[in-house]
Amino acid sequence: MPRQDSGGQRDRERRDPAATRQALLAAGAALFSEYGYDAVPIEDVAARAGVNKALISYHFGGKRGLYAAILGAGFEEVARRLAAAEAQAPDARTALGAVLAVFARFRGEHPEFPRLFLREVLASGVEPAVTPHIVAIVGVVRRIALRGAREGTLRRVNPLLMHFALMGALVFFAATEPARRRAAEEGRLPFRMPDFPDFLRYLEELTLRGLAPQRTARPGPRRGRRSSGRPQTRSSVRSRKERAHEAP
């Protein structure tokens, strides 16, 4: 990449520090998701953003601060959108579909985000800065599960297991999409891989069918002698045996 004029950089940075910050966030998200945190030097992030590398420390306190800011901004936005979709849904089943649609739109706008999160979890666990936003996302799915149970539109399940089943499947499928695409382009797959809309429809149908309320079967008519309804006691059982022995 050709070096940019440092004087032009400083002028641009002074004019619009918010744009500089946003450029660093976008550059870091793209590079970290592609190569992982440890493999990306701050010089590469600054070069991609077209700014001086010192601004990473100025705006974020260093490389780790930039990384935490990228994850925090992404999760905060996802949590906000999910909560809004949940609040507008008339029932739990609609809310569940809205949650999946929100994730699909966010993934379309930020295709690097699922890979970024998956890399982070596998490498070093959950970044502390994003924990409150993850808790908020779990809260959305939990409220949908409890709401569906109250309405009778969803059967009772463990809300946390419902969250991991939904979000785990979404994140993994989205994060591994580039690998599937490359394999298909290189002709290494003997079949057509489903795309994200296909998977989203399947996941929604599978979840709603799996969480459909269980219908209780009505008891059928009893065969044979009708019961008097009185509980059997030892004396009643003994008297029947005695009568059976006395019969000719």
C-alpha positions as CSV (number, residue, x, y, z in Angstrom):
1,M,0.0,0.0,0.0
2,P,1.5,3.5,-0.9
3,R,2.3,5.7,2.1
4,Q,-0.1,8.6,2.5
5,D,1.0,12.1,3.2
6,S,1.3,12.6,6.9
7,G,0.4,16.2,6.7
8,G,-2.9,15.3,4.9
9,Q,-3.5,12.7,7.5
10,R,-3.2,15.2,10.4
11,D,-5.4,17.7,8.6
12,R,-8.1,15.1,8.1
13,E,-7.8,13.9,11.7
14,R,-8.2,17.4,13.0
15,R,-11.2,18.0,10.9
16,D,-13.2,14.9,11.7
17,P,-12.0,12.8,14.6
18,A,-15.3,10.8,14.6
19,A,-14.6,9.7,11.0
20,T,-11.0,8.7,12.0
21,R,-12.4,6.6,14.9
22,Q,-15.0,4.9,12.7
23,A,-12.3,4.2,10.0
24,L,-10.2,2.5,12.6
25,L,-13.1,0.4,13.9
26,A,-13.9,-0.8,10.4
27,A,-10.3,-1.5,9.5
28,G,-9.7,-3.4,12.7
29,A,-12.9,-5.5,12.4
30,A,-12.0,-6.6,8.8
31,L,-8.4,-7.5,9.7
32,F,-9.0,-9.1,13.1
33,S,-11.9,-11.3,11.7
34,E,-9.7,-12.4,8.8
35,Y,-6.4,-13.1,10.5
36,G,-7.1,-13.1,14.2
37,Y,-6.0,-10.6,16.9
38,D,-2.5,-11.7,17.4
39,A,-1.6,-11.8,13.7
40,V,-2.5,-8.2,13.0
41,P,0.0,-5.5,13.8
42,I,-1.4,-2.0,14.6
43,E,0.6,-0.7,11.6
44,D,-1.7,-2.7,9.3
45,V,-4.8,-1.4,10.9
46,A,-3.7,2.2,10.6
47,A,-2.6,1.7,7.0
48,R,-6.0,0.2,6.1
49,A,-7.8,3.1,7.8
50,G,-5.5,5.6,6.2
51,V,-4.4,7.2,9.4
52,N,-1.3,7.5,11.7
53,K,-0.9,4.5,13.9
54,A,-0.5,6.8,17.0
55,L,-4.2,7.5,16.7
56,I,-5.0,3.9,17.8
57,S,-3.6,4.8,21.2
58,Y,-5.1,8.2,21.2
59,H,-8.7,7.0,20.5
60,F,-8.6,3.5,22.1
61,G,-5.6,3.3,24.3
62,G,-3.9,0.7,22.1
63,K,-4.6,-2.4,20.1
64,R,-6.5,-4.2,22.8
65,G,-8.7,-1.2,23.4
66,L,-9.5,-1.0,19.7
67,Y,-10.4,-4.7,19.7
68,A,-12.6,-4.4,22.8
69,A,-14.3,-1.3,21.2
70,I,-15.0,-3.3,18.0
71,L,-16.6,-6.2,19.9
72,G,-18.5,-3.9,22.3
73,A,-19.9,-1.7,19.5
74,G,-21.1,-4.8,17.6
75,F,-22.8,-6.5,20.5
76,E,-24.3,-3.3,21.8
77,E,-26.0,-2.7,18.4
78,V,-27.2,-6.3,18.1
79,A,-28.7,-6.2,21.6
80,R,-30.4,-2.9,20.9
81,R,-32.0,-4.2,17.7
82,L,-33.1,-7.4,19.2
83,A,-34.8,-5.7,22.2
84,A,-36.6,-3.4,19.8
85,A,-37.8,-6.3,17.6
86,E,-39.0,-8.2,20.7
87,A,-40.9,-5.2,22.1
88,Q,-42.8,-4.7,18.8
89,A,-43.8,-8.3,18.3
90,P,-47.4,-9.2,19.1
91,D,-46.6,-12.7,20.4
92,A,-43.7,-14.9,21.2
93,R,-43.7,-16.8,17.9
94,T,-43.5,-13.6,16.0
95,A,-40.8,-12.3,18.3
96,L,-38.7,-15.4,17.6
97,G,-38.9,-14.9,13.9
98,A,-38.0,-11.2,14.4
99,V,-34.9,-12.1,16.4
100,L,-33.7,-14.3,13.5
101,A,-34.4,-11.6,11.0
102,V,-32.5,-9.0,13.0
103,F,-29.4,-11.2,13.2
104,A,-29.7,-11.8,9.4
105,R,-29.7,-8.1,8.7
106,F,-26.8,-7.4,11.0
107,R,-24.8,-10.2,9.5
108,G,-25.5,-8.7,6.0
109,E,-24.2,-5.3,7.2
110,H,-21.3,-6.7,9.1
111,P,-20.3,-10.1,7.6
112,E,-17.0,-10.0,9.6
113,F,-18.7,-9.9,13.0
114,P,-19.6,-13.6,13.5
115,R,-16.1,-14.7,12.6
116,L,-14.7,-12.0,14.9
117,F,-16.7,-13.2,17.8
118,L,-16.0,-16.9,17.2
119,R,-12.3,-16.2,17.0
120,E,-12.4,-14.3,20.3
121,V,-14.3,-17.0,22.2
122,L,-12.0,-19.7,20.9
123,A,-8.8,-17.8,21.6
124,S,-9.3,-16.1,24.9
125,G,-13.0,-16.4,26.0
126,V,-15.5,-13.5,26.2
127,E,-14.1,-10.0,26.3
128,P,-15.2,-8.4,29.6
129,A,-16.4,-5.2,27.8
130,V,-19.0,-7.1,25.9
131,T,-20.4,-9.2,28.8
132,P,-23.2,-6.8,29.6
133,H,-24.4,-6.8,26.0
134,I,-24.3,-10.6,25.8
135,V,-26.4,-10.7,29.0
136,A,-28.9,-8.4,27.3
137,I,-29.1,-10.6,24.3
138,V,-29.6,-13.7,26.5
139,G,-32.4,-11.7,28.2
140,V,-34.2,-11.1,24.9
141,V,-34.4,-14.9,24.2
142,R,-35.2,-15.7,27.8
143,R,-38.2,-13.3,27.7
144,I,-39.4,-14.8,24.5
145,A,-39.3,-18.3,26.0
146,L,-41.2,-17.2,29.1
147,R,-43.7,-15.2,27.1
148,G,-44.4,-18.1,24.9
149,A,-45.0,-20.4,27.8
150,R,-47.4,-17.9,29.4
151,E,-49.3,-17.4,26.1
152,G,-49.4,-21.2,25.4
153,T,-47.8,-20.6,22.0
154,L,-44.5,-22.2,23.0
155,R,-43.9,-25.2,25.2
156,R,-41.9,-24.7,28.4
157,V,-38.1,-25.1,27.9
158,N,-35.0,-24.0,29.6
159,P,-34.5,-20.4,28.2
160,L,-30.7,-20.6,28.3
161,L,-30.7,-23.8,26.3
162,M,-33.0,-22.1,23.8
163,H,-30.6,-19.1,23.5
164,F,-27.5,-21.3,22.9
165,A,-29.4,-23.5,20.4
166,L,-30.5,-20.4,18.4
167,M,-27.5,-18.1,18.7
168,G,-24.9,-20.9,18.5
169,A,-26.3,-22.2,15.3
170,L,-26.6,-18.7,13.8
171,V,-23.0,-17.6,14.7
172,F,-21.4,-20.9,13.6
173,F,-23.2,-21.0,10.2
174,A,-22.4,-17.3,9.5
175,A,-18.8,-17.6,10.7
176,T,-18.0,-20.6,8.5
177,E,-19.7,-19.2,5.4
178,P,-16.5,-17.9,3.8
179,A,-14.9,-21.4,4.0
180,R,-17.9,-23.0,2.4
181,R,-17.9,-20.4,-0.4
182,R,-14.2,-21.0,-1.1
183,A,-14.7,-24.7,-1.2
184,A,-17.6,-24.4,-3.6
185,E,-15.7,-22.0,-5.9
186,E,-12.8,-24.4,-6.1
187,G,-15.1,-27.2,-7.0
188,R,-14.3,-29.3,-3.9
189,L,-18.0,-29.9,-3.0
190,P,-20.2,-32.4,-4.9
191,F,-23.4,-30.6,-3.9
192,R,-24.7,-27.1,-3.6
193,M,-24.3,-25.7,-0.1
194,P,-27.4,-23.9,1.4
195,D,-27.0,-20.1,1.7
196,F,-27.8,-18.0,4.8
197,P,-31.5,-17.4,3.9
198,D,-32.0,-21.1,3.4
199,F,-30.5,-21.8,6.8
200,L,-32.5,-19.1,8.4
201,R,-35.8,-20.5,7.1
202,Y,-34.9,-24.0,8.2
203,L,-33.8,-22.9,11.7
204,E,-37.0,-20.9,12.2
205,E,-39.3,-23.8,11.1
206,L,-37.3,-26.3,13.1
207,T,-37.4,-24.2,16.3
208,L,-41.1,-23.3,16.0
209,R,-42.1,-26.9,15.4
210,G,-39.8,-28.2,18.2
211,L,-41.3,-25.6,20.6
212,A,-44.9,-26.1,19.6
213,P,-47.1,-26.8,22.6
214,Q,-47.7,-30.5,23.3
215,R,-51.3,-31.6,22.9
216,T,-52.7,-33.8,25.6
217,A,-54.7,-36.8,24.3
218,R,-58.2,-37.0,25.5
219,P,-58.9,-40.3,27.5
220,G,-60.9,-42.8,25.5
221,P,-63.8,-44.8,26.8
222,R,-62.9,-47.7,29.0
223,R,-63.5,-51.2,27.8
224,G,-65.0,-54.0,30.0
225,R,-66.9,-53.6,33.2
226,R,-67.6,-50.0,34.4
227,S,-66.0,-49.2,37.6
228,S,-68.1,-48.1,40.5
229,G,-65.6,-45.3,41.2
230,R,-65.0,-46.6,44.8
231,P,-61.4,-47.3,45.8
232,Q,-60.7,-51.0,46.4
233,T,-59.8,-52.0,49.9
234,R,-58.3,-55.2,51.3
235,S,-61.6,-56.3,52.6
236,S,-63.4,-55.8,49.3
237,V,-60.7,-57.8,47.5
238,R,-60.9,-60.6,50.1
239,S,-64.7,-60.8,49.9
240,R,-64.5,-61.2,46.2
241,K,-62.1,-64.1,46.6
242,E,-64.3,-65.7,49.2
243,R,-67.3,-65.5,47.0
244,A,-65.3,-67.0,44.1
245,H,-64.5,-70.1,46.3
246,E,-68.1,-70.4,47.5
247,A,-69.5,-70.5,44.0
248,P,-70.6,-74.0,42.8
